[in-house]
């Protein structure tokens, strides 16, 4: 018996130990390793195994190294030369692509430089070709995960400059915050300031002035490329209106042509918008000289994702106001990455187009690799982008291009293996308030297609206020007269099902049933006498009604609905009339001896609560505008069922 008990205890211990061990292996970590030769370090990451996704391309890691001196690299195994002696903190951020696990966590590592032997220093890459200002991200945001943003600015002037940089985040159009700024790191003495005002002179430095790009969809998309503007006050006012939060840094003594980097660490919030094709934005503003108003603006667009997938489709039409989008453009963007071992010479994107969009308004906004549109009816001999518009799809074909593969030999920069197509369209003349979704099949040369996620367009519910008036007919009440006016509230121009609430005030006059009773009161000289009592009550009420119903638009002209209704008399005036007639029983209608009449008035407030069901039909402009309707209300209280005939106008 003791043997069996010992064996059982040992077995339980092993099970508990194995369970605990499995749980520990869930935590994925990456380590920073390096080989140091004086001030030259060769870095190499130590990463956990990748967890492939069935049916997806080969998984891989991408990297962002921050060397602690203001420089960075996206290479897997970078080599970095430090310029000065000192202690530096190296950070590594690893992103898992096409992988079922979480991104590996890393710990910063200290690097001590005691001697300088190699003076071939790694200069920070210039951003002059991007107008001296750019924003980058290490990955697209996933709810409740960490991401890095790099702000790079360059002094393009020919003098030492003192300026300011802003980074705006958390757009006001979203109820919840999408980001929490947990840390930022500067390496050139930038300092944080808290004020929201900006003192400048009225003079304008005209050097390096560029015209701003234009976009007629949303103001936030105006600054996709770095632009130079003059009215700083207006720019800051618009940015504060568009975003909830801002980080402001001042810098001094930026030398001519010097480039600097600032690193921001953001934690995406658990409440982050769960729409996995929605486009969210951060905005950077760079003031090269605090004495002048000219400044540079750059937007960083990001698509919310559930996993890090380089092949993705997104849209900025996730939350649109239906009232104002008829003549606006919706932007779509399809991104792709060549994950092969060799270059791609032809890339084909087969993209779904929802019916609500007008394909005649289609236009290309941007692309990479950069190339012209292919000539019609010619066989292209140079790099170009061919577009074919079909009934439900648009085919984009990059021809005669060279896009390196991420697994290709000697390819160190993963960004060079990525591309995209950005295009826009307007809505059809007659389009309904419905959500849409579309996706893209991406084909590299003759390989099997890669299917992207769905890019969705959604409309904000909006509010429609309606005015309503009509007549209530009570078939079971005597001398009933009832008129009403009211207001309705419902989502703006809903397509099919929607909720509608109403507040109705009505005036209702009616009589109750007349009652007649007879009784014998005396007998004199052999003649019997009797009385006849006639009672009538009339009512004059002001009623408050609150109907709540679910409606369904069969088409643009006919709608039906059903729901519940509550009704209470806000004020009730009751007049009770009594007539007592005395007569001989032999001749009750001709020999009336005496007549007595009496009238009694009473008033009540908030009485006689009633509830019931309602059924509704409208004909006219079912979604917005005028229409006529008929409604039947079946009250749970007897004799108060009624028909309602009305006119309504929704705005």
Protein Blocks (a to p, Z undefined) as FASTA:
>chain_A
ZZmmmmmmmmmmmmmmmmmmmmmmmpccdddddddehjaccdddddddddddehiacddd
dddddehnopacfbfbdcdddfbgcddddddddddehiabdcddddddddddfbdfblcd
cddddfklnnopacddfbdcdehiacddddddddfbfbdcdddddddehifkbmbafbdc
fbdcdfehpacdfbfbdcddfbdcfehiacddddfkbfklmmmpacddfblmlmmmmmmm
mpmbdcddddehiaehiacdddddddddfklcfbfkbccdddddddfblkbmbdcddddd
ddddfbdcfbdcddfklbccfklmmmpccddddddddfbfbdcfbdcddddddfkbcfkl
gccfbdcdddddddehiacfbdcddddddfkbccdddehiacddfkbghiablklmgccd
dddddddfbdcdddddddddddehjaccdddddddddddfbjaddddddddddfkbghia
cdddddddddehifklccdddddddddddddddddddddfbdeehiacdddddddddddd
ddddddddddddfblmbccdddddddddfbacdddddddddddfklmmlmcfbdcddddd
dddehehiaddddddddedjfkgccdddddddddfbghiaccdddddddZZ
